[in-house]
């Protein structure tokens, strides 16, 4: 079984794959050594770690060089946060995805809105871009931003229906998974997982529940996005402040 198929096989509804997102080869090595089954980059942390901003400000050349370094230190499948697909049209997305596969990616995560935009792409355009990436054979985790910026009190069946419409279109386009970030309501997660033709990826955050609780809703993949990078930077800044103020010895246990 090659790495793409091995990665695909890890997506089991009710037995979610845990992806603790990394940003470079060093963080990948640490997470792999902790027992990961696969490695996933997070575009925000990858960009910020190099002094860039999220949203394809970090060039595809830089992203692929970073990917190559990550792949070089682990035998685990690696999935690349590919932002919006690095391409203005189908041909460009296909070419970019081919480069990601050649650099060692087993999968990619791809958004359904363009860099810097808040509005989702029209469904036919988003599905066409998914199809372009999937044509390379990569496992495409199609991100669906229906819940981005939506407050819990505004949840309703209309949003579930909107997600499922996109899920069906992305499945028909060849996607391997559906990523629905910013969603924490368990009844909504359960409804989407039950009806989605694709295994569902949820973004973990405080209050989202345990692995067992999310597994019970039918989730197949739980990722952490920029959280690990942000937590690492918060720790680093705190340790540095302690050194500069002389308040505590760095690295001291709480």
Backbone as numpy.savetxt, mean C-alpha at the origin, in Angstrom:
# Nx Ny Nz CAx CAy CAz Cx Cy Cz
6.96 -22.12 -7.65 6.11 -20.93 -7.65 7.00 -19.68 -7.65
6.78 -18.76 -8.60 7.59 -17.55 -8.61 7.07 -16.56 -7.57
7.79 -15.46 -7.40 7.46 -14.53 -6.32 6.11 -13.85 -6.52
5.73 -13.62 -7.77 4.43 -12.99 -8.00 3.31 -13.92 -7.55
3.39 -15.18 -7.93 2.36 -16.13 -7.53 2.42 -16.42 -6.04
3.62 -16.44 -5.48 3.76 -16.64 -4.04 3.11 -15.48 -3.30
3.30 -14.27 -3.80 2.70 -13.10 -3.18 1.18 -13.14 -3.31
0.70 -13.51 -4.48 -0.74 -13.61 -4.71 -1.38 -14.60 -3.72
-0.68 -15.71 -3.48 -1.22 -16.76 -2.61 -1.33 -16.33 -1.16
-0.64 -15.27 -0.78 -0.68 -14.79 0.60 -1.96 -14.00 0.90
-2.74 -13.68 -0.11 -3.96 -12.88 0.07 -5.15 -13.81 0.30
-5.45 -14.07 1.55 -6.51 -15.01 1.91 -7.54 -14.29 2.79
-8.76 -14.10 2.31 -9.79 -13.48 3.16 -9.97 -14.25 4.46
-9.92 -13.53 5.57 -10.05 -14.17 6.86 -8.73 -14.58 7.48
-7.64 -14.50 6.71 -6.30 -14.81 7.22 -5.35 -13.76 6.65
-5.51 -12.51 7.09 -4.86 -11.40 6.39 -3.33 -11.40 6.45
-2.75 -11.08 5.31 -1.32 -10.83 5.19 -1.01 -9.51 5.89
0.00 -9.52 6.76 0.40 -8.31 7.47 1.60 -7.68 6.75
1.44 -6.42 6.38 2.51 -5.70 5.69 2.88 -4.46 6.51
4.04 -4.51 7.14 4.54 -3.40 7.93 5.46 -2.59 7.03
4.92 -1.53 6.46 5.56 -0.84 5.34 6.93 -0.25 5.69
7.84 -0.38 4.74 9.23 0.08 4.90 9.53 1.16 3.87
10.76 1.72 3.95 11.09 2.82 3.05 12.46 2.69 2.38
13.28 1.76 2.85 14.59 1.57 2.20 15.09 0.16 2.51
16.30 -0.14 2.04 16.83 -1.49 2.23 17.05 -1.80 3.71
17.50 -0.82 4.47 17.75 -1.05 5.89 16.49 -1.38 6.66
15.43 -0.60 6.41 14.17 -0.88 7.10 13.56 -2.18 6.60
13.77 -2.51 5.33 13.28 -3.79 4.79 13.97 -4.95 5.49
15.27 -4.83 5.70 16.02 -5.90 6.35 15.53 -6.11 7.78
15.24 -5.02 8.47 14.75 -5.12 9.84 13.40 -5.80 9.89
12.50 -5.42 9.00 11.15 -6.00 8.99 11.19 -7.46 8.53
12.02 -7.76 7.54 12.15 -9.14 7.10 12.66 -10.02 8.24
13.63 -9.52 8.98 14.19 -10.27 10.08 13.22 -10.47 11.23
12.19 -9.63 11.29 11.19 -9.74 12.35 10.13 -10.79 12.05
10.17 -11.36 10.84 9.23 -12.43 10.52 8.22 -12.13 9.44
8.45 -11.09 8.63 7.52 -10.74 7.57 7.42 -11.84 6.52
6.24 -11.97 5.91 6.05 -12.91 4.80 6.24 -12.22 3.45
6.17 -10.90 3.47 6.40 -10.11 2.26 6.80 -8.71 2.71
7.38 -7.97 1.79 7.85 -6.61 2.07 7.06 -5.64 1.21
6.63 -4.53 1.84 5.87 -3.51 1.12 6.45 -2.14 1.39
6.69 -1.38 0.34 7.11 0.00 0.54 5.87 0.87 0.77
6.11 2.04 1.36 5.07 3.06 1.48 5.60 4.32 0.82
4.91 4.83 -0.18 5.48 5.92 -0.99 5.76 7.17 -0.17
4.95 7.45 0.84 5.17 8.66 1.65 6.52 8.57 2.36
6.75 7.45 3.07 8.01 7.29 3.78 9.20 7.22 2.84
9.05 6.53 1.71 10.13 6.43 0.73 10.55 7.82 0.26
9.56 8.64 -0.10 9.86 9.98 -0.59 10.45 10.86 0.50
9.80 10.90 1.65 10.25 11.77 2.74 11.63 11.41 3.23
11.96 10.12 3.23 13.27 9.69 3.69 14.39 10.23 2.81
14.04 10.59 1.58 15.03 11.12 0.64 14.85 12.62 0.40
14.00 13.26 1.21 13.83 14.70 1.10 12.85 15.15 0.05
11.98 14.23 -0.40 10.97 14.56 -1.40 9.58 14.49 -0.77
8.58 14.89 -1.52 7.20 14.82 -1.07 6.48 13.69 -1.80
5.48 13.14 -1.14 4.66 12.10 -1.75 3.91 12.67 -2.94
3.54 11.82 -3.89 2.79 12.27 -5.05 3.61 12.30 -6.31
4.51 11.33 -6.46 5.38 11.18 -7.63 6.40 12.31 -7.77
6.63 13.07 -6.67 7.75 14.01 -6.65 9.05 13.21 -6.64
9.01 12.04 -6.01 10.13 11.09 -6.04 10.05 10.38 -7.38
11.03 10.56 -8.24 10.96 10.08 -9.62 10.91 8.57 -9.71
10.43 8.07 -10.83 10.40 6.63 -11.03 11.81 6.06 -11.04
12.77 6.80 -11.56 14.15 6.31 -11.55 14.64 6.11 -10.12
14.35 7.08 -9.25 14.75 6.95 -7.85 13.98 5.83 -7.16
12.68 5.73 -7.45 11.86 4.69 -6.84 12.36 3.30 -7.22
12.76 3.13 -8.47 13.23 1.82 -8.92 14.62 1.50 -8.40
15.45 2.51 -8.27 16.77 2.27 -7.65 16.59 1.83 -6.19
15.67 2.48 -5.50 15.38 2.11 -4.12 14.83 0.68 -4.07
13.95 0.35 -4.99 13.40 -1.00 -5.06 14.49 -2.03 -5.29
15.41 -1.76 -6.20 16.49 -2.70 -6.48 17.34 -2.97 -5.25
17.59 -1.93 -4.44 18.36 -2.13 -3.22 17.57 -2.99 -2.23
16.27 -2.75 -2.14 15.44 -3.55 -1.24 15.43 -5.01 -1.67
15.20 -5.25 -2.94 15.16 -6.61 -3.47 16.48 -7.33 -3.25
17.57 -6.59 -3.27 18.90 -7.21 -3.14 19.17 -7.78 -1.76
18.39 -7.35 -0.75 18.70 -7.82 0.61 17.65 -8.79 1.15
16.68 -9.19 0.34 15.67 -10.13 0.82 15.20 -11.05 -0.29
14.85 -12.27 0.08 14.26 -13.20 -0.87 12.73 -13.16 -0.81
12.18 -12.34 0.05 10.73 -12.23 0.17 10.15 -11.48 -1.02
8.88 -11.74 -1.37 8.23 -10.92 -2.40 8.17 -9.47 -1.94
8.40 -8.56 -2.86 8.36 -7.12 -2.55 7.28 -6.46 -3.39
6.40 -5.72 -2.71 5.39 -4.95 -3.43 5.72 -3.47 -3.30
5.64 -2.78 -4.40 6.07 -1.38 -4.51 4.85 -0.46 -4.52
4.85 0.52 -3.61 3.82 1.55 -3.67 4.14 2.41 -4.89
3.32 2.27 -5.92 3.61 2.85 -7.23 2.80 4.11 -7.48
2.30 4.69 -6.40 1.54 5.94 -6.47 0.43 5.84 -7.53
0.43 6.73 -8.52 -0.63 6.71 -9.52 -0.25 5.94 -10.78
0.89 5.28 -10.76 1.28 4.47 -11.90 2.38 5.06 -12.76
2.85 6.25 -12.41 3.94 6.88 -13.15 3.68 6.86 -14.66
2.58 7.45 -15.07 2.29 7.53 -16.50 1.03 8.32 -16.77
1.05 9.08 -17.86 -0.11 9.89 -18.21 -1.16 9.12 -18.99
-0.76 8.01 -19.61 -1.71 7.24 -20.40 -1.41 5.75 -20.26
-2.21 4.92 -20.92 -2.07 3.48 -20.77 -0.68 2.99 -21.16
-0.16 3.48 -22.27 1.15 3.02 -22.72 2.23 3.37 -21.72
2.15 4.56 -21.15 3.16 4.99 -20.20 3.07 4.20 -18.90
1.85 3.92 -18.45 1.68 3.11 -17.23 2.23 1.70 -17.47
1.93 1.12 -18.62 2.44 -0.21 -18.95 3.96 -0.23 -18.91
4.58 0.77 -19.54 6.04 0.84 -19.58 6.62 0.97 -18.18
6.00 1.80 -17.35 6.49 1.98 -15.98 6.35 0.70 -15.17
5.21 0.03 -15.31 5.00 -1.23 -14.58 5.97 -2.30 -15.04
6.27 -2.33 -16.33 7.26 -3.29 -16.83 8.62 -3.03 -16.20
8.96 -1.77 -16.02 10.23 -1.42 -15.38 10.23 -1.87 -13.91
9.09 -1.74 -13.24 9.00 -2.18 -11.85 9.18 -3.69 -11.74
8.56 -4.43 -12.66 8.72 -5.88 -12.65 10.17 -6.26 -12.93
10.79 -5.59 -13.89 12.18 -5.89 -14.22 13.12 -5.59 -13.06
12.74 -4.61 -12.23 13.56 -4.24 -11.07 13.34 -5.17 -9.89
12.38 -6.10 -10.02 12.21 -7.11 -8.98 10.91 -7.07 -8.21
10.00 -6.17 -8.56 8.73 -6.11 -7.84 7.88 -7.34 -8.13
7.21 -7.84 -7.11 6.21 -8.90 -7.29 4.83 -8.30 -7.43
4.67 -7.11 -6.87 3.38 -6.44 -6.95 3.56 -4.94 -6.86
2.48 -4.24 -7.17 2.46 -2.79 -7.01 1.12 -2.38 -6.40
1.15 -1.25 -5.75 -0.06 -0.61 -5.26 -0.29 0.62 -6.11
-1.48 0.80 -6.67 -1.71 1.91 -7.59 -3.01 2.64 -7.26
-2.93 3.96 -7.17 -4.07 4.80 -6.78 -5.01 5.05 -7.95
-6.26 5.41 -7.60 -7.22 5.75 -8.65 -7.49 7.24 -8.71
-6.48 8.00 -8.41 -6.48 9.44 -8.65 -5.07 9.85 -9.03
-4.95 10.96 -9.71 -3.64 11.39 -10.20 -2.90 12.19 -9.14
-1.58 12.30 -9.24 -0.80 13.01 -8.23 -1.30 14.43 -8.00
-1.49 14.76 -6.73 -1.93 16.11 -6.37 -3.41 16.36 -6.51
-4.15 15.39 -7.06 -5.58 15.56 -7.26 -6.36 14.92 -6.11
-7.49 15.51 -5.76 -8.35 14.92 -4.73 -9.48 14.11 -5.36
-9.91 14.49 -6.55 -11.00 13.77 -7.21 -10.51 12.45 -7.78
-11.36 11.44 -7.65 -11.03 10.14 -8.24 -11.12 10.23 -9.76
-10.30 9.44 -10.42 -10.41 9.34 -11.87 -11.76 8.75 -12.25
-12.31 9.14 -13.39 -13.51 8.44 -13.87 -13.23 6.94 -13.93
-14.25 6.15 -13.66 -14.05 4.72 -13.50 -13.41 4.08 -14.72
-13.83 4.46 -15.91 -13.26 3.82 -17.10 -11.78 4.13 -17.24
-11.37 5.35 -16.89 -9.96 5.71 -16.97 -9.14 4.98 -15.91
-9.69 4.91 -14.69 -8.98 4.21 -13.61 -8.80 2.73 -13.96
-9.87 2.12 -14.49 -9.80 0.69 -14.85 -8.81 0.46 -15.99
-8.75 1.39 -16.92 -7.81 1.26 -18.03 -6.37 1.28 -17.52
-6.10 2.12 -16.52 -4.76 2.21 -15.96 -4.42 0.93 -15.18
-5.40 0.40 -14.46 -5.19 -0.88 -13.77 -4.87 -1.97 -14.79
-5.63 -2.01 -15.87 -5.41 -3.02 -16.91 -4.01 -2.90 -17.51
-3.55 -1.66 -17.68 -2.22 -1.44 -18.24 -1.16 -2.03 -17.32
-1.27 -1.79 -16.02 -0.30 -2.33 -15.08 -0.42 -3.84 -14.97
-1.63 -4.35 -14.92 -1.85 -5.79 -14.76 -1.38 -6.58 -15.98
-1.33 -5.94 -17.13 -0.91 -6.64 -18.35 0.54 -7.10 -18.26
1.30 -6.56 -17.32 2.70 -6.94 -17.15 2.85 -8.22 -16.33
1.76 -8.69 -15.73 1.81 -9.88 -14.89 1.99 -9.59 -13.42
2.25 -8.34 -13.05 2.40 -7.97 -11.65 1.08 -8.13 -10.90
1.17 -8.39 -9.60 0.00 -8.37 -8.73 -0.32 -6.89 -8.48
-1.45 -6.44 -9.00 -1.84 -5.04 -8.85 -2.87 -4.91 -7.72
-2.49 -4.19 -6.69 -3.39 -3.87 -5.60 -4.02 -2.51 -5.94
-5.24 -2.54 -6.42 -5.90 -1.33 -6.91 -6.48 -0.54 -5.74
-5.94 0.63 -5.53 -6.39 1.46 -4.42 -7.66 2.21 -4.82
-8.62 2.22 -3.90 -9.91 2.87 -4.13 -10.11 3.91 -3.03
-10.06 5.18 -3.40 -10.08 6.27 -2.42 -11.47 6.84 -2.16
-12.48 6.03 -2.29 -13.86 6.50 -2.06 -14.02 7.08 -0.65
-13.33 6.50 0.33 -13.51 6.94 1.72 -12.51 8.01 2.14
-11.66 8.45 1.24 -10.68 9.47 1.60 -11.39 10.78 1.97
-11.14 11.24 3.18 -11.73 12.51 3.64 -13.18 12.43 4.07
-13.75 11.23 4.11 -15.16 11.07 4.47 -15.27 10.81 5.98
-16.14 11.54 6.65 -16.35 11.35 8.08 -17.25 10.14 8.32
-17.06 9.51 9.47 -17.83 8.32 9.81 -19.32 8.52 9.77
-19.78 9.70 10.16 -21.22 9.95 10.17 -21.82 10.04 8.77
-20.94 10.16 7.78 -21.42 10.25 6.39 -21.36 8.91 5.66
-20.93 7.85 6.37 -20.91 6.53 5.76 -22.33 6.11 5.42
-22.45 5.30 4.38 -23.75 4.78 3.99 -23.62 3.78 2.87
-24.73 3.19 2.49 -24.72 2.17 1.44 -24.22 2.72 0.11
-24.45 4.02 -0.12 -24.03 4.60 -1.39 -22.51 4.54 -1.56
-21.76 4.65 -0.47 -20.30 4.56 -0.55 -19.86 3.11 -0.74
-20.53 2.19 -0.07 -20.23 0.77 -0.29 -20.47 0.41 -1.75
-21.58 0.88 -2.28 -21.90 0.60 -3.69 -20.84 1.19 -4.62
-20.36 2.40 -4.29 -19.33 3.04 -5.12 -18.04 2.24 -5.10
-17.66 1.72 -3.93 -16.46 0.89 -3.82 -16.62 -0.39 -4.63
-17.78 -1.02 -4.49 -17.99 -2.30 -5.18 -18.06 -2.13 -6.69
-18.57 -1.00 -7.15 -18.56 -0.73 -8.59 -17.13 -0.68 -9.10
-16.27 -0.01 -8.35 -14.87 0.07 -8.74 -14.19 -1.29 -8.58
-14.52 -2.02 -7.53 -13.93 -3.34 -7.32 -14.20 -4.26 -8.50
-15.42 -4.26 -8.97 -15.78 -5.11 -10.11 -15.05 -4.68 -11.38
-14.93 -3.37 -11.57 -14.23 -2.88 -12.76 -12.74 -3.21 -12.68
-12.16 -3.07 -11.50 -10.73 -3.35 -11.36 -10.46 -4.85 -11.48
-11.37 -5.66 -10.97 -11.21 -7.11 -11.11 -11.25 -7.50 -12.59
-12.19 -6.92 -13.33 -12.30 -7.20 -14.76 -11.06 -6.73 -15.51
-10.39 -5.71 -14.97 -9.19 -5.17 -15.61 -7.94 -5.98 -15.27
-8.06 -6.93 -14.34 -6.93 -7.79 -14.01 -6.25 -7.53 -12.69
-6.84 -6.66 -11.85 -6.25 -6.40 -10.53 -6.26 -7.67 -9.69
-5.31 -7.76 -8.76 -5.25 -8.91 -7.86 -5.85 -8.62 -6.51
-5.92 -7.34 -6.12 -6.44 -6.97 -4.82 -7.08 -5.60 -4.87
-7.87 -5.31 -3.83 -8.55 -4.02 -3.70 -8.11 -3.38 -2.38
-7.55 -2.19 -2.45 -7.10 -1.46 -1.27 -8.09 -0.34 -0.98
-8.72 -0.41 0.21 -9.69 0.61 0.61 -9.18 1.27 1.88
-8.33 2.30 1.74 -7.77 2.95 2.93 -8.76 3.90 3.60
-8.37 4.35 4.80 -9.13 5.34 5.57 -10.46 4.81 6.08
-10.61 3.51 6.10 -11.88 2.89 6.49 -11.68 2.12 7.79
-12.47 2.48 8.82 -12.33 1.83 10.11 -13.58 1.16 10.63
-14.73 1.44 10.03 -15.99 0.89 10.50 -16.11 -0.58 10.13
-16.22 -1.44 11.13 -16.17 -2.87 10.87 -17.36 -3.38 10.07
-18.52 -2.83 10.29 -19.68 -3.31 9.52 -19.52 -2.95 8.04
-18.93 -1.80 7.77 -18.68 -1.40 6.38 -17.59 -2.28 5.77
-16.53 -2.53 6.51 -15.47 -3.42 6.02 -16.04 -4.79 5.70
-16.87 -5.31 6.60 -17.45 -6.64 6.40 -18.31 -6.68 5.14
-19.11 -5.64 4.93 -19.98 -5.60 3.75 -19.16 -5.56 2.47
-18.08 -4.79 2.47 -17.24 -4.69 1.27 -16.52 -6.01 1.03
-15.96 -6.60 2.07 -15.25 -7.88 1.92 -16.17 -8.99 1.42
-17.42 -8.99 1.91 -18.36 -10.04 1.52 -18.74 -9.98 0.06
-18.75 -8.76 -0.51 -19.24 -8.60 -1.88 -18.14 -8.34 -2.90
-16.93 -8.04 -2.44 -15.86 -7.71 -3.38 -15.38 -8.95 -4.12
-15.16 -8.84 -5.44 -14.59 -9.95 -6.20 -13.08 -10.08 -5.98
-12.49 -9.10 -5.28 -11.05 -9.08 -5.02 -10.79 -9.17 -3.52
-9.68 -9.79 -3.11 -9.30 -9.75 -1.70 -9.08 -8.31 -1.26
-9.52 -7.99 -0.05 -9.55 -6.60 0.40 -8.40 -6.30 1.35
-7.75 -5.16 1.09 -6.65 -4.63 1.89 -7.17 -3.43 2.68
-6.94 -3.46 4.00 -7.33 -2.35 4.86 -6.08 -1.70 5.43
-6.10 -0.38 5.55 -5.00 0.37 6.16 -5.23 0.42 7.66
-4.26 -0.12 8.42 -4.42 -0.10 9.87 -4.14 1.29 10.42
-4.84 1.62 11.50 -4.61 2.84 12.24 -5.18 2.66 13.62
-4.88 3.56 14.55 -5.43 3.46 15.90 -6.95 3.33 15.88
-7.45 2.35 16.61 -8.89 2.14 16.66 -9.44 1.25 15.57
-8.59 0.80 14.65 -9.08 -0.04 13.55 -9.31 -1.48 13.97
-8.77 -1.86 15.12 -8.98 -3.22 15.60 -7.76 -4.10 15.47
-7.84 -5.28 16.05 -6.75 -6.23 16.02 -6.78 -7.02 14.71
-5.72 -7.78 14.47 -5.68 -8.63 13.30 -6.86 -9.61 13.33
-7.12 -10.21 14.50 -8.21 -11.18 14.61 -9.56 -10.53 14.32
-9.75 -9.31 14.81 -11.02 -8.62 14.58 -11.21 -8.28 13.11
-10.15 -7.84 12.45 -10.25 -7.53 11.03 -10.36 -8.80 10.19
-9.69 -9.85 10.62 -9.82 -11.14 9.93 -11.28 -11.60 9.95
-11.95 -11.40 11.06 -13.34 -11.82 11.20 -14.27 -11.07 10.24
-13.83 -9.92 9.76 -14.63 -9.16 8.78 -14.37 -9.61 7.35
-13.38 -10.50 7.17 -13.06 -11.01 5.84 -11.88 -10.34 5.17
-11.15 -9.51 5.92 -9.99 -8.80 5.36 -8.90 -9.80 4.96
-8.23 -9.52 3.83 -7.18 -10.41 3.31 -5.79 -9.80 3.43
-5.71 -8.52 3.75 -4.40 -7.85 3.81 -4.53 -6.61 4.69
-3.57 -6.44 5.58 -3.55 -5.27 6.47 -2.19 -4.61 6.29
-2.20 -3.35 5.89 -0.94 -2.61 5.73 -0.92 -1.41 6.65
0.26 -0.80 6.77 0.46 0.26 7.76 0.83 1.60 7.14
0.95 1.64 5.82 1.19 2.91 5.14 2.43 3.64 5.64
2.27 4.93 5.88 3.42 5.73 6.31 3.63 5.66 7.82
2.76 4.91 8.54 2.84 4.85 9.99 4.19 4.43 10.55
4.79 3.33 10.05 6.09 2.92 10.58 7.17 3.98 10.39
7.19 4.62 9.22 8.17 5.68 8.98 7.94 6.84 9.94
6.68 7.25 10.10 6.37 8.38 10.98 6.75 8.06 12.42
6.48 6.83 12.86 6.82 6.43 14.23 8.34 6.41 14.43
9.06 5.93 13.42 10.52 5.90 13.51 11.09 7.32 13.59
10.54 8.23 12.80 11.02 9.61 12.81 10.67 10.31 14.12
9.52 10.00 14.68 9.13 10.58 15.97 10.09 10.11 17.06
10.41 8.80 17.04 11.37 8.27 18.01 12.73 8.94 17.85
13.19 9.06 16.61 14.49 9.66 16.33 14.54 11.11 16.83
13.50 11.87 16.54 13.45 13.27 16.98 13.44 13.36 18.51
12.70 12.47 19.15 12.65 12.48 20.60 13.99 12.16 21.22
14.70 11.17 20.67 16.02 10.83 21.16 16.99 11.99 20.95
16.90 12.65 19.80 17.78 13.78 19.53 17.51 14.93 20.49
16.24 15.21 20.76 15.90 16.27 21.72 16.48 15.96 23.09
16.43 14.67 23.47 16.97 14.28 24.77 18.47 14.53 24.83
19.16 14.22 23.75 20.61 14.46 23.69 20.91 15.95 23.81
20.17 16.76 23.06 20.48 18.19 23.00 20.10 18.93 24.27
19.11 18.42 24.98 18.70 19.07 26.23 19.35 18.45 27.45
19.92 17.25 27.29 20.56 16.57 28.39 19.63 15.99 29.40
18.35 15.79 29.02 17.35 15.33 29.96 17.47 13.83 30.29
17.74 13.01 29.27 17.84 11.58 29.50 18.98 11.00 28.67
19.35 9.78 29.01 20.32 9.05 28.21 19.61 8.50 27.00
20.11 8.71 25.77 19.44 8.18 24.60 19.35 6.67 24.63
18.32 6.16 24.00 18.00 4.74 23.87 17.52 4.12 25.17
17.35 4.91 26.23 16.91 4.34 27.49 15.51 3.79 27.36
15.27 2.65 27.99 13.94 2.06 27.99 13.00 2.90 28.82
11.70 2.89 28.44 10.72 3.62 29.24 10.55 2.99 30.61
